[in-house]
Amino acid sequence: MSKSSHHIETSLHKLQRLGSVLSAVFAALTVATVVLAVALAINVGAHMGRDAHVTSFGVIEGAGLSVYILPAVAWLAIALVLEVTLWSICRDMKHGESPFTVKHVRLIALLGAAFVFNAVMGVFFPGTMRIGHEILLFTYVPNAMMLGIALGHGLSLMLDVGSLLTALVCFATSAMWRYAALLQAQSDGLV
């Protein structure tokens, strides 16, 4: 066995071990996110039965409860898409398969779109969501990297630069991943 083929074989085994560990981590995070979503839904449902009400702007408010519905759903969707995407990529790595597939390209692009949606939600829902209960405390700040633009006459526009930059990274990664998937398909066709 030549030195370069031995190096490739060693790298493949390391990649498979890393993929095995990371796929387990992302699977656990996916399950944790689903459990969190169910716990939040139960908590909000319990408050709705007692003291909470929905405002005209789609905010559920009650004692110890303030839920911006769209940003909460957006955050949970982004978390799930991110975790499922990375879980899928790592699962392919674990099995020694190429992660450069069109399926992963689409998931990465979907993640970019989810971050754009999060940035738009940050314009309309600039507040913090806080749900407190005896056993559960969840605080969500939907827009951690905000840029305020003064428009004059006391008006300003807040832009979620963090989500927009993350979306750009996702779209660029998706484009590179698509190119890698095409090269992988071409390489597989030559073998």
C-alpha positions as CSV (number, residue, x, y, z in Angstrom):
1,M,0.0,0.0,0.0
2,S,1.4,3.4,-1.0
3,K,1.9,6.2,1.5
4,S,-0.8,8.3,0.0
5,S,-3.4,5.5,-0.1
6,H,-2.6,4.7,3.5
7,H,-3.0,8.4,4.4
8,I,-6.4,8.4,2.6
9,E,-7.5,5.2,4.4
10,T,-6.5,6.7,7.8
11,S,-8.3,9.9,7.1
12,L,-11.4,8.0,6.1
13,H,-11.4,6.0,9.4
14,K,-11.0,9.3,11.4
15,L,-13.8,10.9,9.4
16,Q,-16.1,7.8,10.1
17,R,-15.4,8.0,13.9
18,L,-16.0,11.7,13.9
19,G,-19.2,11.2,11.9
20,S,-20.3,8.6,14.4
21,V,-19.9,10.8,17.4
22,L,-21.3,13.9,15.7
23,S,-24.3,12.1,14.3
24,A,-25.2,10.9,17.9
25,V,-24.7,14.5,19.2
26,F,-27.0,16.0,16.5
27,A,-29.6,13.2,17.0
28,A,-29.7,14.0,20.7
29,L,-29.9,17.7,20.0
30,T,-32.8,17.1,17.6
31,V,-34.7,15.1,20.2
32,A,-34.0,17.8,22.8
33,T,-35.4,20.5,20.5
34,V,-38.5,18.5,19.9
35,V,-38.9,17.9,23.7
36,L,-38.4,21.6,24.3
37,A,-41.1,22.5,21.7
38,V,-43.5,20.0,23.3
39,A,-42.7,21.4,26.8
40,L,-43.2,25.0,25.7
41,A,-46.5,24.1,24.0
42,I,-47.7,22.4,27.2
43,N,-46.6,25.3,29.3
44,V,-48.3,27.8,27.0
45,G,-51.4,25.6,26.9
46,A,-51.6,25.5,30.7
47,H,-51.3,29.3,30.9
48,M,-53.9,29.7,28.2
49,G,-56.3,27.8,30.3
50,R,-55.7,30.0,33.4
51,D,-54.5,33.5,32.9
52,A,-53.0,34.1,29.5
53,H,-54.4,35.9,26.5
54,V,-53.4,36.6,22.9
55,T,-52.7,40.2,22.0
56,S,-53.6,41.7,18.6
57,F,-50.0,41.4,17.6
58,G,-49.8,37.7,18.1
59,V,-48.2,37.7,21.5
60,I,-49.4,35.3,24.2
61,E,-49.1,37.1,27.6
62,G,-49.9,35.9,31.1
63,A,-48.3,35.7,34.5
64,G,-44.6,34.7,33.9
65,L,-45.3,34.3,30.2
66,S,-44.6,36.3,27.1
67,V,-44.5,34.4,23.9
68,Y,-44.0,35.9,20.5
69,I,-45.6,33.1,18.5
70,L,-43.9,33.6,15.1
71,P,-40.3,34.2,16.4
72,A,-40.7,31.1,18.7
73,V,-41.8,28.9,15.8
74,A,-39.0,30.4,13.6
75,W,-36.4,29.7,16.3
76,L,-37.5,26.1,16.7
77,A,-37.7,25.6,12.9
78,I,-34.2,27.0,12.5
79,A,-32.9,24.8,15.2
80,L,-34.5,21.7,13.8
81,V,-33.4,22.3,10.2
82,L,-29.8,23.0,11.4
83,E,-29.7,19.9,13.6
84,V,-31.3,17.6,10.9
85,T,-28.9,18.9,8.3
86,L,-25.8,18.3,10.4
87,W,-27.2,15.0,11.6
88,S,-27.7,13.9,8.0
89,I,-24.2,15.0,6.9
90,C,-22.6,13.3,9.8
91,R,-24.6,10.1,9.3
92,D,-23.2,9.9,5.7
93,M,-19.7,10.5,7.1
94,K,-20.2,7.7,9.6
95,H,-21.1,5.3,6.9
96,G,-18.1,6.4,4.8
97,E,-20.4,8.0,2.1
98,S,-19.8,11.3,0.6
99,P,-21.7,14.1,2.3
100,F,-21.8,16.1,-0.9
101,T,-25.3,15.3,-2.1
102,V,-28.1,17.3,-3.6
103,K,-30.2,16.6,-0.6
104,H,-27.7,18.3,1.7
105,V,-27.5,21.2,-0.8
106,R,-31.2,21.7,-0.4
107,L,-31.1,21.4,3.4
108,I,-28.3,24.0,3.6
109,A,-30.2,26.4,1.3
110,L,-33.4,25.9,3.4
111,L,-31.4,26.8,6.5
112,G,-30.3,30.0,4.8
113,A,-33.9,30.8,4.0
114,A,-34.9,30.1,7.6
115,F,-32.3,32.7,8.8
116,V,-33.7,35.2,6.3
117,F,-37.1,34.6,7.8
118,N,-35.6,35.0,11.3
119,A,-34.1,38.4,10.3
120,V,-37.5,39.5,9.0
121,M,-39.1,38.4,12.3
122,G,-36.5,40.5,14.1
123,V,-37.8,43.6,12.4
124,F,-41.4,43.0,13.5
125,F,-40.7,41.3,16.9
126,P,-37.6,43.0,18.4
127,G,-38.4,42.0,22.0
128,T,-37.3,39.1,24.1
129,M,-39.5,36.0,24.7
130,R,-39.5,34.7,28.3
131,I,-41.4,31.8,29.6
132,G,-41.1,31.1,33.3
133,H,-42.6,28.3,35.3
134,E,-41.7,26.3,38.4
135,I,-39.7,23.8,36.3
136,L,-39.1,25.5,33.0
137,L,-37.4,28.8,32.2
138,F,-36.8,29.6,28.5
139,T,-35.5,32.9,27.3
140,Y,-35.1,33.6,23.6
141,V,-33.6,36.8,22.1
142,P,-34.4,36.5,18.4
143,N,-31.9,39.0,17.1
144,A,-28.6,39.2,18.9
145,M,-26.7,41.2,16.2
146,M,-28.9,44.2,15.5
147,L,-28.1,47.2,13.4
148,G,-30.2,50.4,14.0
149,I,-30.6,52.7,11.0
150,A,-32.0,56.2,11.7
151,L,-34.5,57.2,9.1
152,G,-35.2,60.7,10.3
153,H,-38.2,62.2,12.1
154,G,-37.7,59.9,15.0
155,L,-38.0,56.7,12.9
156,S,-35.5,54.0,12.8
157,L,-35.2,50.5,11.3
158,M,-33.6,47.6,13.2
159,L,-31.9,45.0,11.0
160,D,-30.9,41.6,12.2
161,V,-27.4,41.5,10.7
162,G,-26.4,38.3,12.5
163,S,-29.2,36.3,10.8
164,L,-28.5,37.9,7.4
165,L,-24.8,37.1,7.6
166,T,-25.6,33.5,8.7
167,A,-28.0,33.2,5.8
168,L,-25.3,34.4,3.4
169,V,-22.9,31.9,4.8
170,C,-25.5,29.1,4.3
171,F,-26.3,30.2,0.7
172,A,-22.5,30.3,-0.1
173,T,-22.0,26.9,1.5
174,S,-24.9,25.5,-0.4
175,A,-23.4,26.7,-3.7
176,M,-20.0,25.2,-2.9
177,W,-21.7,22.0,-1.7
178,R,-23.6,21.8,-5.0
179,Y,-20.4,22.1,-6.9
180,A,-18.8,19.4,-4.7
181,A,-21.9,17.2,-5.3
182,L,-21.5,17.6,-9.1
183,L,-17.8,16.8,-8.9
184,Q,-18.6,13.7,-6.7
185,A,-21.2,12.5,-9.3
186,Q,-18.7,13.0,-12.1
187,S,-16.0,11.2,-10.2
188,D,-18.3,8.3,-9.4
189,G,-19.2,8.1,-13.1
190,L,-15.5,7.7,-14.0
191,V,-14.8,4.9,-11.5
